[in-house]
Amino acid sequence: MAQSGFQRSISKDRILTTSSPAAANAADPLASVDALVEGLGSVGYIASRRIATALFMAVKLEKPILVEGSAGVGKTELALSTAKLLGLPLIRMQCYEGLDESKALYEWKYGKQLLYTQILKDRMGEALADAPDMDAAMDRLHGMGDLFFSEPFLEPRPLMKALREEAGCVLLIDEVDKSDEAFEAFLLEVLSAYQVSVPELGVIKAKTSPLVFLTSNNVRDLGDALKRRCLHLHIPLPEAALEERIVAARVPGIEAKLTRELVAFVQTLRTLDLRKSPSISETVDWARALVLLHADSLAPEVVRDTLNVILKFEQDIGAVEPQVVELLHKR
Amino acid sequence: MQHTLEQFFRALRAADVKVSPAEAIDASRAVAVTGYGDRTLFRDALCSTLAKSADEVDRFEGVFDSFFSRDAVAMPPRSASDQGEPSAEDMAATESSPLAQAVLQGDNARIQQSMEEAAARAGVADIRLSTQRSRLTRRLLEEMGLEEIERIIANARRMPNGEGQGLADRLDEARRNLFTEAQQYVARQHDLYAAGSARELREERLARKQLNADGGVDPVDYQLMQALVKKMAKRLATKYARRRRAAQKGHLDVRKTLRRSMAHGGIPFQVEWKVKKIDKPSIVAICDVSKSVAAAAQFLLTFLYSLNEVVDRMDAFAFSGRLISVNDVLDDNAVEGAIFKVLQEIGFQQTDYGRSLQDFAEQHLESLDRRTTVIFLGDGRSNFADPRLDIMRQIHDRSRAVIWLNPEPESYWGQGDSVMNRYARFCHVAKQCGTIEQLERIIEDVLRSYVPH
């Protein structure tokens, strides 16, 4: 269960862990799983041990990590927080249908290439003027070296950038399930060997392996080949206690009583058969809305008025609205 | 410990969590990092390397818990009368059998150890079928040295004046307890390692079962069938999702143009256009749910449902007397609910193929084009009504391919009220499809070679 929160909100059990041996080397968040939980907490992400373990393994085994879970449980947030914690640059690549390697990997700088050809043409006569015959001219031409497809003309895209970060980086490949299967296959080389082959240049290999996060909403099943190369982490919806901590952390100034009430209400909603159950981001948005409205407890009218913040489908709102009072009493 | 991990991978595979050698290596590396000290850490580390979906995580946790919980042998305490240390005579009489001594002393740890060693010798972990359980229990007990105990009991009973009687009774009771323990041990091993193979067996049998036989599919096998059919439908869908046509779009492909122009000193006189792969195959599936296919209707509808899940552009129809579009029903309901609703709405009436084809022609014939594949699922029995071959011909002419999957064997086609042989003339593929195995074969071979591209 992955949540974010401000440090000041972190409750007692965190203070308890502070006194554990792991805290002794808090300077190095990668020393142990506990230290990692701690570290993530300090950058505003309240992670369960399972999340921290997966992340820990990803770093130690240098493997990409595939994060699954419904929308709004904090998948992307995990990558952002990790980058912050480790002090590494974050390179983000949003996937979509039709994404191809010229957008993901590299592109040539066509304008500059054109200019280069012009210069080459101008200089060519000069350079070859004193060649006695055609063969010699050709030899000299070969000797000049071909700069046309070379690094200076390369425009790196996210994947290439990530591989060329000398000190490593966090690479976030967001919503990989939205990309085509062909692109998924193309990712395999990057993910398993941290290298790419550019036909004109050869293989480009990362000096320091980037820490790769892939996120997926299960729009389609990912291929086994891709899954096999990744560690798997599934982030479920949080339990009430954890969700309260998150809300308290994310919405400063919210009353404890209101937090408890609204989390309990959202948890009840999740037991209903809805098209889209509210996830953590919806809970947080709702809490913010209620704070703005100066509500200090959940009254049925307030809930009805703000239902559109947590429910995103007309049918869902229609189904829940009549039973608001009932649901409020249920908890 | 490596051996234990290997055993654990086996148990996972049996529970249908795919563990490839590469994953096994990763898991071992992960364990090398975490060590064995912290159980949760150990579990989470293994879990993140081995389980690759939420479903597999659940199964992983089940297997982990039962595999790494050492259920100690719990021999019932000896009866109150002989509390305390066993007498010296008893110990002397059982000298030849360490097991008997352990039993008499109530040393559960030693019994446990001896049972595990014996299990390794007897090969209990190789259990495949539930019927092997009693034989393996017997072997396990033999390996533990039960024979020796039995011999001691027999000797004790033969002793004069019944002075060995007490010992014999105690050992006899212990023997019964041992037997129960061994049985439970073997049962646990069976659950761990053989659950998967039993499923494989069921899948195999199910694949060959005639689905239009009386009673259709067993409710027990129903979920299994859904999973199998879904796999098939997905295969079919990917076959169609192959990129088939490349259309030229009006975008200049600068990169290619430049590369080509290099040969002419950078003058781009051969222009390259961006080629976009267009791939929008569509499937129209028409499913017969009338009385004559009642038994197979569930199978056909399951296939229809799975197809609808995996194919983006699909129009589904069901008919018996009349034909209706069932897209909405399939989209909005879970599979059982959807099938039930379709059958409720239109199922089990008198078949009228002609009427239904006419309905189809009115509603949908317009939208058939050369990218459309039409799949009929039905027996082609029309109750002697006009089969409307003219409409069938139109469908054939307009669409890319017409595929007819018929639950009846080919020898029945054209018998009685079947007009299947006449419809078959307008199909690119018409095949019997009464079992999941046949469905698989059709998808594998027939579509590849018969369907025009």
Interface residues (C-beta under 8 A of the other chain):
Chain A: V33 R49 R50 T53 A54 F56 M57 A58 K60 L61 K63 I65 L66 E68 S102 E107 W108 Y110 Q113 L114 T117 Q118 K121 F148 D224 K227 R228 C230 L231 H232 L233 H234 P236
Chain B: K18 S20 A22 E23 D26 R29 A30 V33 T34 T40 L41 D44 A45 C47 S48 T49 A51 K52 S53 A54 E56 V57 V254 R255 L258 M262 G265 G266
